[in-house]
Amino acid sequence: MLSDIVRLKNKLIMNKIFIVVAFLLCFSCSSSAQKKQTETSKTFKVSKTELEWKKVLSAQAYYVLRKAGTERAFSSPLNKMYADGIYVCKACDTPLFKSEHKFDSGTGWPSFDREIEGNVDFSTDYNLGYARTEEHCGTCGGHLGHVFNDGPNATTGKRHCINGVSLKFISSN
């Protein structure tokens, strides 16, 4: 009789554990298919097939801009570029960032405290298991990098961490 009560109690505990685990699995799954569908449903002014992008971009630029890749830290010559000018999208030449808003974040990627308003689009990416704000060129949709809230407090407090391979620098001199 006592062993039946213990068995019943253990079964109830196991059922509760199963229900909690099932609940957590259901609600921890991210619906990235729906997110991708929303992101890709936007029509950009500059639109090309994947084959056309591969023809006009280097392999590394294609990987970053079209596949949302990330270049190796400290690999971009633009990381330590502080000349006067403007940074444009390598894929479509849309002006994205001004040199006057660039700063050395020490992260190994070109960093800016603000974008040129209206030329950069934002979305949420969960690729690392948590929400990050992803940046895209507003004209062609190319992946640029991410924006974080750990930039200079004296300005915007934002750090636009941008892949240098997604940019082209145009000197104002």
C-alpha positions in Angstrom: 0.0 0.0 0.0 2.8 2.4 1.0 4.8 1.5 -2.1 1.7 2.2 -4.3 1.4 5.7 -2.8 5.2 6.3 -3.4 4.9 5.0 -7.0 1.8 7.2 -7.7 3.6 10.3 -6.1 6.7 9.7 -8.3 4.5 9.3 -11.4 2.8 12.6 -10.7 6.2 14.3 -10.2 7.4 12.9 -13.5 4.2 14.0 -15.3 4.7 17.6 -13.9 8.4 17.6 -15.1 7.3 16.3 -18.5 4.7 19.1 -18.8 7.2 21.8 -17.8 9.8 20.5 -20.2 7.3 20.3 -23.1 6.1 23.8 -22.3 9.6 25.2 -22.3 10.4 23.5 -25.6 7.3 24.9 -27.2 8.0 28.5 -26.1 11.8 28.5 -26.5 11.6 27.6 -30.2 12.2 30.7 -32.3 10.1 31.1 -35.4 13.1 32.2 -37.6 11.3 31.0 -40.7 8.6 33.6 -40.1 11.2 36.3 -39.3 13.1 35.5 -42.5 9.9 35.7 -44.5 9.2 39.1 -43.1 12.8 40.4 -43.7 13.0 39.2 -47.3 9.5 40.4 -48.2 10.7 44.0 -48.3 11.4 45.2 -51.8 14.6 47.1 -52.1 15.4 49.8 -54.8 18.4 47.8 -55.8 17.6 44.1 -56.2 19.7 41.4 -58.0 19.7 37.7 -58.2 22.2 35.8 -56.1 24.2 35.1 -59.2 24.3 38.8 -60.1 25.5 39.7 -56.6 28.2 37.0 -56.9 29.4 38.6 -60.1 29.8 42.2 -58.6 31.0 41.4 -55.1 34.1 39.7 -53.9 33.6 36.3 -52.2 34.1 37.9 -48.7 31.8 40.9 -49.5 29.1 38.5 -50.8 29.4 36.3 -47.7 28.9 39.4 -45.4 26.4 41.5 -47.4 24.2 38.7 -48.8 24.6 35.9 -46.3 24.8 38.0 -43.1 28.4 36.7 -42.4 31.0 38.4 -40.2 34.5 39.3 -41.2 37.4 38.5 -38.9 38.0 41.2 -36.2 40.9 43.5 -37.1 41.0 42.3 -40.7 39.5 45.4 -42.3 41.8 48.3 -43.4 38.8 50.6 -42.7 39.0 49.8 -39.0 41.7 52.4 -38.3 40.8 54.7 -41.2 40.1 58.2 -39.8 40.3 60.4 -42.9 37.5 62.8 -43.8 34.9 61.3 -46.0 31.9 59.1 -46.2 31.3 55.3 -46.0 29.0 53.9 -48.6 27.5 50.5 -49.2 30.0 48.4 -51.2 27.0 46.8 -53.1 25.1 49.8 -54.2 27.0 53.0 -53.1 24.3 54.3 -50.7 25.9 56.7 -48.2 25.7 55.0 -44.8 28.1 56.6 -42.3 30.1 59.8 -42.0 33.7 59.8 -40.9 32.9 62.5 -38.2 30.8 59.8 -36.4 33.5 57.1 -36.5 35.3 56.1 -33.3 37.8 53.5 -32.1 35.7 50.9 -30.2 38.7 48.5 -29.7 36.5 45.7 -31.0 38.3 45.2 -34.4 35.5 46.5 -36.6 34.8 50.0 -37.9 32.4 51.6 -35.4 30.2 54.7 -35.6 27.9 56.4 -33.1 25.2 57.0 -35.7 24.1 56.1 -39.2 23.0 58.5 -42.0 19.3 58.6 -41.1 17.0 57.0 -43.7 19.7 55.0 -45.4 20.0 52.1 -42.9 17.3 49.6 -42.0 17.1 47.6 -38.8 15.8 44.2 -37.9 16.1 41.8 -35.0 18.4 38.8 -35.3 18.4 35.8 -32.9 21.3 33.9 -34.4 23.3 33.8 -31.2 20.2 32.8 -29.1 19.4 36.3 -27.9 18.0 39.4 -29.6 20.5 41.8 -31.4 19.7 44.7 -33.6 21.0 43.9 -37.1 21.7 46.7 -39.6 21.0 46.5 -43.4 21.6 48.9 -46.2 18.2 50.6 -46.8 18.7 50.5 -50.6 19.9 46.9 -51.4 19.2 45.1 -48.1 22.9 44.1 -47.6 23.9 43.0 -44.1 26.2 45.6 -42.5 26.6 44.5 -38.9 24.9 45.2 -35.6 24.1 48.2 -33.3 24.8 48.0 -29.5 24.1 50.3 -26.6 27.7 50.5 -25.4 28.9 53.4 -27.6 30.3 56.8 -26.4 28.0 58.3 -23.7 29.1 61.8 -24.8 27.3 61.3 -28.1 24.5 58.8 -28.9 25.5 55.9 -26.6 25.3 53.7 -29.7 28.0 51.5 -31.3 27.3 50.6 -34.9 29.7 47.7 -35.3 30.1 47.4 -39.0 31.9 44.9 -41.2 34.5 46.8 -43.1 34.1 44.6 -46.2 30.5 45.8 -46.5 31.7 49.4 -46.9 33.6 51.5 -49.4 35.3 54.7 -48.2 35.0 57.9 -50.3 37.5 60.6 -49.3 36.2 64.2 -49.1 39.7 65.4 -50.2 
